[in-house]
């Protein structure tokens, strides 16, 4: 059983996944941010691999990617940073599940199988690659992902047909990522409008747990998302909170306290 599946077996609701950009706010901030998230209540960490043309990301996350790339973050550098993250030697190990989120272009440049092998060796648990099509996943890449024991998470939207939702649920492992609306990250959402969509997903009795993303930013939106899903993903609001902050640990602590208490 993967760490992600174990998490959902142990915790049936209010699972909090926090998105952070690798190499932001500073090149060597990655593990400091991850440890602070773990220590202050995050159940899962979604680590964004910065890319110059991120299709699903709004301006805040795009800007954090631009900063991280300027800082010198690459996939190779990221794996160097993560290689000791599960080790008890030195600083505190990361125990929570870690997902890499990114786009196919830099992964293919790195080498897809090498990427999966290095991710698994570093202790990464799963992947979110929004621009990996279902067909290519089934015919080529899914077998490689499975070979290295990585979970793969597909995204669904309110416009995704019931048939396709069921198909993507069958292909996903770990959880299913329910985008709250068909837009980029960071847009404000009326969670009341989202609830009918989430209720529809709940009624389908899907194989995977569902986490809601896009527009979750505080305690109220987190609680609203959790009414019809196992948990939620916060990204843009967290990146905003980190912007310009020198005290990473204190900033993370304050942010998660406002969401969880």
N, C-alpha and C positions, 0 to 999 in steps of 0.2 A: 504493500500500500504506500502511495506517495505521501509526502508531507502535506500536500494540499488536501488530498482525500481524507487523511487522518484528521486534519483541522475540521473539516465539515462533519465528520463523524462525531467529533467531540463537542463542537459548537454548532447548534442547529439554527441560531439566528444572531442578528447584530454582529455579523462578521465584518470587520473594518479593514479594507484594503487601501493603503495609501500609495499613491503614485509619486515618485520623485525622479528627477533627471540625474543620471550618472554624471559626475563631474561638475555639479552645480550645488551651491554658488561658486565653489572653488574646485579645482581639479581633484584635490585630495579630500573633498567633503563627503564622498560617496559613503564610506563605511561609518563615518561619524553620524551622518543623517540616519542611516539604517539602524545603528545601535540605539539612537535616541528614539526612533519610531518603535522599535521593539520594547524598549524600557518604559514606554508611556502608553501602551495599550493597542498598538497596531497588531492585527492578527496576521497580516499578509503584507508583503512589500512588492509593489510593481515598479520595477526599475527601468526607466526609459533610457534607451540608447539613442543619444542625440543624432539627428539627421537633418540635412539642410532642406529637405522637401517633405515634411511630415503631413500626410493627407488629412488625418483625422484630428490634428491638434490645432487648438485655437491660438490666438496671439501670445498669451502668457506662456504657455508651454513651448511654443515656437521660439520665443525670446530666450527661455532658459536653455533650449538646445543650442541656440546661437552662441550664448555665453559659454556653455560647456565645450563646444567645438573650438571656440577661441582659446579656451583654457588648455586645449590639447587633448581632449578626450577622444579616444578611438575605441573600437571593440577590443583590440589587443590590449590597450591600457586598462580597460575595464576588467578583463579577465585577470590581468596582473593584480589589480586591486582586490578582486574577489577570491583569489586562490586560497587565501587563509581564512575566509570568512566563517567557515564551520569549525575551524581549529580552536582548541582551548589554549593553545600556546599564545602567550602575549596577551592581547586585549580580549575582551569578552566576545565569545563566539555568537554568530547569528543563528538562532534556533528556529525562527519563524520561516514559513515558506517564502521563497523569492521567485518572482516571475520576471523575465526579461520581455519588455515591450519595445517593438521597433518595426522597421520596414525592410522589405526583401532586398532592396538594392545593395546596401552596405553588407548585409549578411551573405549575399551571393558573392560579392567581391572578396569577402573574407574566406569563402568556401563553406557551403552549407553543412556538409558533414563535419568538417573541422570545427565549425561554430557549435554544432550540437555536442560534439565530443568535449570541447573545451568548457562549454556551459555545464555539462554534467559533471565534469571533473572538478569544477569550482564549487559544486553544490547547489547549482540553480535547479529549480523544481519544474518550471514550466515556461511556455512561450506564448506571447500574443503577437502575431504578425498580421495586422489588419488587411494588408494587400496580398496575402497568400490566398489565391482562389481555391475554392472547394475542390475543383477537379484536379488541380496540380497537387493539392494535399493528398488526395486519394491515390493518384497514380504515381507520384514520385516522392514527395517530401515527407508524408506521414510515416512511412516505413522507417525512414532515417530518424525521425523524432522519437518514434517508439523504440528503436534499437538502443537509444541512449537513455531510455527511461524517463523521458521528459513528458509532462502533460502538455496538451495544446488546447488553447481556449479560443473558440470562435465567438464573434460578435453577432448579435441580432438587434434589429430596430423595430419600432412600431409598424413599419411598412413591410417587414419580413412576413411572408405567408406562413400559415400554420404548417403546411407541408415542409417548407424549408427550415422552419424553426426545429421541427422534429428531426430533420436530416442533420442539421448542424449540431443539435444536442447529441445525436448518436455518434457523431464524429469527435465531439469534444471530450476531453477528460479533465478532471480538476473541477471546473465550473463552467457555466455559460455566462457570457458578458452581455447584459441587456443594456444597450445604449438607450438612454431615456428619450431621445428624439434624433431625427436624421439631421444632425448638424455637427459642427466641430465642438471640441471640449471648451468648457468655460462659459457657455451661454446660460443665462438664468432660466430656470424651468419652473412652471407651476406644477408642483408635485401632485396636486389634485388631478390634473389632466393625465399625468403619467400612471396614476393608480389603476385605471381601467386596463391599460396595456399590461401592467404587471400582474393584475388579477387574471387576465387571459393566459399569460404564461404559467401562472400557478395552477390554473385549471387543466393545463395540458399534462400534468403529472410527469414532468420531464425527468430524465435519468439523472441529470446534473443539478447541483445547487445553482441558484441564480444570484449574481451580484449585479447591482445597478450602477451605471456610471454616466457621467456627463451631467453637470449641474448640481451635484451633491457638494455642499460647501460648509455646512454647519450642523449643529445638533438637530434643528427642526427638519432639515431636508434629509438627514441621515435617518431619523426616526420614521419619517414618512416613507422613505424607500424600503425600510425594513418591515413595514406592515405587510407587504406582498412579496418579499424576497428574503433570501437568507442573509443579505448584507448589502454593502454599498462600497463604492470606490470614490475616493476624494483625490483630485489631482490639482486642478488649477488653483483652488483656494489655498492649498498647502504651498504650492510654488510661490504664490503671491506673498504668503507669510514669511517665506525664507528670503525674499528679495531684499538685499542690502543689509541683512542681519549678520553681525559678527558672532553673536552668541547662538550657535546652532542648537545646542542642547536645550537652552532655555526657551527658544522660539518653538521648538517641537513640543516641549512639555506644555507650554501655554496653549498652543493650537489644539492638541489632542484633548486637553482638559476641557476646553470649551465644547468639543464635539461629544465627549463621552460622559461628562458629569452634569 
